[in-house]
Amino acid sequence: MQIARTVAEYRALRAASLAARPGLVGVVPTMGYLHEGHQSLMRRARAECGTVVTTIFVNPTQFGPNEDFSRYPRDEARDLAICEAEGVDIVFAPSVEEMYPGGAETTVSVGSLSRILEGAARPGHFDGVATVVTKLFAIAQADRGYFGQKDAQQLMVLRRLAEDLRFPIEVVGCPIIREADGLALSSRNVYLSPEERTQALSLSRGLRGAEALWAEGVRDADALRHRVRHEIEAEPLANIDYVSLADQRTLEELAGPVTAPALLSLAVRFGATRLIDNILIAP
């Protein structure tokens, strides 16, 4: 495994890797503090691509002024060991100055998809995501980019980004990886106190409860949302940002009977820690 800190170093390593192992290049963009969810993306890329690239960069432009950029968990030595164990060929771990050189003013916005749900709750977040991923796609020159379904809206935004800007890359969505008790894996889980961690299980319980109602034939959007809210509101430390049941293509909120594939998603705060989760449901 080789490590690049600059764009020039990365491009030289990519060229050498392709010369030695012709084939697809797969990129797994991350903000580090890697966990099994990230590892599952690396394994998928390793199974499908000749060269596997992981990027490690905590992107400042996707954090709001009152969010956790400065305290976002970081452990590069551990991250590099995980990448090596998963067979990653190149790790691109640039500095902020390398990604945002002095005088850089260009930003990328992905329109209506980026202004609702997470976009409404975190103004500017998806502009930061879209801008850094545009840079990473341009630098990595990969054939496939691997992203987790846990960030379902982000996955939709990035697919739209790649399509609209005609990037020659396939955005591949991969399943949510969960702890044995159901909590979706997240680098931010480390912030949870033991009591918050226990109460956070209400998120996956609520989603499973709605899924069970769906299996029983319940199709009313409000009833499905209510089932999720009922589970979470029973926990005194939970503070709901939103529970959404929206069209899977447009993220338009649904009313009445659900007749098309839908995304049931949520964002909930436990103290200073904000968690998201989702499931897909379809007639």
C-alpha positions as CSV (number, residue, x, y, z in Angstrom):
1,M,0.0,0.0,0.0
2,Q,1.2,3.5,-0.9
3,I,0.3,6.9,0.6
4,A,-0.1,10.1,-1.4
5,R,-0.3,13.5,0.3
6,T,-0.5,15.6,-2.9
7,V,-2.4,15.4,-6.1
8,A,0.9,15.0,-8.0
9,E,2.0,12.1,-5.8
10,Y,-1.4,10.5,-6.2
11,R,-1.4,10.7,-10.0
12,A,2.1,9.2,-10.2
13,L,1.0,6.3,-8.0
14,R,-2.2,5.8,-10.0
15,A,-0.3,5.6,-13.3
16,A,2.2,3.1,-11.8
17,S,-0.6,0.9,-10.4
18,L,-2.5,0.8,-13.7
19,A,0.7,-0.1,-15.5
20,A,1.2,-3.0,-13.1
21,R,-2.4,-4.0,-12.9
22,P,-4.5,-2.8,-15.8
23,G,-8.2,-2.7,-15.0
24,L,-10.9,-0.7,-13.2
25,V,-10.0,1.9,-10.6
26,G,-12.3,2.1,-7.6
27,V,-12.3,4.9,-5.0
28,V,-13.8,4.8,-1.5
29,P,-14.0,8.4,-0.2
30,T,-14.0,8.7,3.6
31,M,-13.4,11.2,6.4
32,G,-11.3,8.6,8.3
33,Y,-11.9,7.1,11.7
34,L,-12.7,4.0,9.7
35,H,-15.1,1.2,10.8
36,E,-16.7,-1.9,9.4
37,G,-19.0,0.1,7.2
38,H,-16.0,1.7,5.4
39,Q,-14.3,-1.7,5.3
40,S,-17.3,-3.2,3.5
41,L,-16.9,-0.6,0.8
42,M,-13.2,-1.4,0.4
43,R,-14.0,-5.1,0.1
44,R,-16.6,-4.4,-2.6
45,A,-14.1,-2.3,-4.4
46,R,-11.4,-4.9,-4.0
47,A,-13.7,-7.6,-5.5
48,E,-14.5,-5.5,-8.5
49,C,-11.4,-3.3,-9.3
50,G,-7.8,-3.8,-10.2
51,T,-6.7,-0.7,-8.3
52,V,-8.4,0.3,-5.0
53,V,-8.0,3.9,-3.7
54,T,-9.3,5.1,-0.3
55,T,-9.3,8.8,0.4
56,I,-9.0,10.1,4.0
57,F,-9.9,13.7,4.4
58,V,-12.1,15.5,7.0
59,N,-13.7,18.1,4.8
60,P,-14.2,21.4,6.6
61,T,-16.6,22.8,4.0
62,Q,-19.4,20.3,4.9
63,F,-19.5,21.3,8.6
64,G,-21.6,24.1,9.8
65,P,-20.3,26.8,12.2
66,N,-21.8,25.0,15.2
67,E,-20.9,21.4,14.1
68,D,-18.2,19.1,15.2
69,F,-15.3,19.7,12.7
70,S,-12.7,20.4,15.3
71,R,-13.6,17.4,17.5
72,Y,-14.5,15.0,14.6
73,P,-12.6,11.7,15.6
74,R,-9.3,11.2,13.8
75,D,-6.8,8.4,14.0
76,E,-4.7,8.2,10.9
77,A,-2.3,5.4,12.0
78,R,-5.3,3.2,12.8
79,D,-7.0,4.1,9.5
80,L,-3.9,3.3,7.5
81,A,-3.6,-0.1,9.2
82,I,-7.2,-0.9,8.3
83,C,-6.7,0.1,4.7
84,E,-3.6,-2.1,4.4
85,A,-5.4,-5.0,5.9
86,E,-8.2,-4.6,3.4
87,G,-5.9,-4.6,0.4
88,V,-6.1,-1.0,-0.5
89,D,-3.5,0.0,-3.1
90,I,-3.3,3.8,-2.6
91,V,-4.4,6.0,0.2
92,F,-4.9,9.7,-0.7
93,A,-4.7,11.7,2.5
94,P,-4.3,15.3,1.6
95,S,-4.1,18.4,3.8
96,V,-6.8,21.1,3.8
97,E,-4.3,23.3,1.9
98,E,-3.9,20.7,-0.8
99,M,-7.6,20.4,-1.4
100,Y,-8.5,24.1,-0.9
101,P,-5.4,26.0,-2.1
102,G,-5.3,29.7,-1.4
103,G,-7.7,31.7,-3.5
104,A,-10.0,28.8,-4.3
105,E,-13.5,30.1,-4.7
106,T,-15.4,27.5,-6.8
107,T,-18.2,25.6,-5.1
108,V,-20.7,23.0,-6.4
109,S,-24.4,22.9,-5.7
110,V,-26.7,20.1,-6.7
111,G,-30.1,21.9,-6.6
112,S,-33.3,20.8,-5.1
113,L,-32.1,17.4,-3.9
114,S,-29.6,19.1,-1.7
115,R,-32.0,21.6,0.0
116,I,-34.4,19.3,1.8
117,L,-34.1,17.0,4.7
118,E,-30.4,16.9,5.6
119,G,-29.9,20.0,3.4
120,A,-32.6,21.9,5.3
121,A,-31.3,20.8,8.7
122,R,-27.6,21.5,7.8
123,P,-27.6,24.5,5.4
124,G,-24.6,24.4,3.1
125,H,-23.7,20.8,4.0
126,F,-24.3,19.3,0.6
127,D,-22.6,22.2,-1.2
128,G,-19.5,21.2,0.9
129,V,-20.0,17.5,0.1
130,A,-20.6,18.1,-3.6
131,T,-17.5,20.4,-3.9
132,V,-15.1,18.0,-2.2
133,V,-16.4,15.0,-4.1
134,T,-16.2,16.8,-7.4
135,K,-12.5,17.5,-6.5
136,L,-12.0,13.8,-5.5
137,F,-13.6,12.5,-8.6
138,A,-11.4,14.8,-10.8
139,I,-8.3,13.8,-8.9
140,A,-8.9,10.0,-8.5
141,Q,-10.0,9.5,-12.1
142,A,-11.8,6.3,-10.9
143,D,-14.2,4.2,-12.8
144,R,-16.3,3.4,-9.7
145,G,-17.0,5.3,-6.5
146,Y,-18.3,3.4,-3.5
147,F,-20.6,5.0,-0.9
148,G,-22.8,3.7,1.9
149,Q,-26.6,3.6,1.8
150,K,-26.7,5.0,5.4
151,D,-26.1,8.4,3.9
152,A,-29.0,7.8,1.5
153,Q,-29.6,11.4,0.5
154,Q,-25.9,12.0,0.0
155,L,-25.8,8.9,-2.3
156,M,-28.7,10.4,-4.3
157,V,-27.0,13.8,-4.5
158,L,-23.7,12.3,-5.7
159,R,-25.4,10.2,-8.4
160,R,-27.1,13.4,-9.6
161,L,-23.7,15.2,-9.5
162,A,-22.0,12.5,-11.5
163,E,-24.8,12.4,-14.1
164,D,-25.2,16.2,-14.4
165,L,-21.5,16.9,-14.7
166,R,-20.9,13.9,-17.0
167,F,-18.2,12.3,-14.8
168,P,-17.2,9.0,-16.3
169,I,-17.7,7.2,-12.9
170,E,-20.3,4.8,-11.6
171,V,-21.6,5.8,-8.2
172,V,-22.1,2.5,-6.4
173,G,-24.4,2.3,-3.3
174,C,-23.6,-0.4,-0.7
175,P,-25.8,-1.7,2.1
176,I,-25.9,-0.2,5.6
177,I,-23.6,-2.1,8.1
178,R,-25.0,-2.4,11.6
179,E,-23.9,-3.4,15.0
180,A,-25.3,-6.7,16.3
181,D,-28.0,-4.8,18.2
182,G,-29.1,-2.9,15.1
183,L,-27.4,0.5,15.5
184,A,-26.1,1.8,12.2
185,L,-22.3,2.1,12.2
186,S,-21.1,5.7,12.2
187,S,-17.8,7.4,13.2
188,R,-19.9,9.6,15.5
189,N,-21.1,6.7,17.6
190,V,-18.0,7.1,19.6
191,Y,-19.5,10.4,21.0
192,L,-22.4,8.6,22.6
193,S,-22.5,8.0,26.4
194,P,-23.6,4.5,27.5
195,E,-27.1,5.7,28.2
196,E,-27.3,7.6,24.9
197,R,-26.0,4.5,23.1
198,T,-28.8,2.4,24.6
199,Q,-31.5,4.9,23.7
200,A,-30.1,5.3,20.2
201,L,-31.3,1.8,19.5
202,S,-34.8,3.3,19.2
203,L,-33.8,4.5,15.7
204,S,-33.4,1.0,14.2
205,R,-36.3,-0.3,16.3
206,G,-38.6,2.4,14.9
207,L,-37.5,1.7,11.3
208,R,-38.0,-2.1,11.8
209,G,-41.4,-1.4,13.4
210,A,-42.5,0.6,10.3
211,E,-41.1,-2.2,8.1
212,A,-43.2,-4.7,10.1
213,L,-46.3,-2.6,9.5
214,W,-45.5,-2.4,5.8
215,A,-45.2,-6.2,5.8
216,E,-48.7,-6.4,7.4
217,G,-50.2,-4.3,4.6
218,V,-50.1,-0.8,6.1
219,R,-49.5,1.7,3.3
220,D,-50.5,5.0,4.9
221,A,-47.5,7.4,5.0
222,D,-48.6,9.1,8.2
223,A,-49.1,5.8,10.0
224,L,-45.6,4.6,9.0
225,R,-44.0,7.8,10.1
226,H,-45.9,7.7,13.3
227,R,-44.6,4.2,14.1
228,V,-41.1,5.5,13.9
229,R,-41.7,8.6,15.9
230,H,-43.6,6.7,18.6
231,E,-40.5,4.5,19.2
232,I,-38.0,7.3,19.4
233,E,-40.2,9.7,21.4
234,A,-40.3,7.2,24.2
235,E,-36.6,7.8,24.9
236,P,-36.1,10.9,27.0
237,L,-32.6,11.8,25.6
238,A,-33.8,11.7,21.9
239,N,-34.4,14.9,20.1
240,I,-35.9,14.3,16.6
241,D,-34.8,16.6,13.7
242,Y,-37.0,14.8,11.2
243,V,-38.7,11.5,10.3
244,S,-39.4,11.5,6.6
245,L,-41.1,9.1,4.2
246,A,-40.3,10.4,0.8
247,D,-40.3,9.4,-2.9
248,Q,-37.1,7.4,-3.5
249,R,-36.3,9.4,-6.7
250,T,-37.2,13.0,-5.7
251,L,-37.3,13.0,-1.9
252,E,-40.7,14.6,-2.1
253,E,-42.6,13.9,1.1
254,L,-45.4,11.4,0.7
255,A,-49.0,11.7,1.9
256,G,-51.8,9.1,1.8
257,P,-51.1,5.6,0.5
258,V,-47.5,4.8,-0.6
259,T,-47.7,3.4,-4.1
260,A,-44.1,3.9,-5.3
261,P,-40.6,3.0,-3.9
262,A,-39.9,5.2,-0.9
263,L,-37.1,6.2,1.5
264,L,-38.0,6.2,5.2
265,S,-35.3,8.2,6.9
266,L,-34.6,10.1,10.1
267,A,-32.2,12.3,12.0
268,V,-32.1,12.3,15.8
269,R,-29.9,14.1,18.3
270,F,-28.6,12.6,21.5
271,G,-27.0,15.4,23.3
272,A,-24.4,16.9,20.9
273,T,-24.4,13.8,18.7
274,R,-26.6,13.7,15.6
275,L,-27.4,10.3,14.1
276,I,-29.1,9.3,10.8
277,D,-30.6,6.1,9.6
278,N,-33.0,4.8,6.9
279,I,-34.6,1.9,5.1
280,L,-36.0,1.6,1.6
281,I,-39.6,0.3,1.2
282,A,-41.3,-0.6,-2.1
283,P,-44.7,-1.9,-3.1
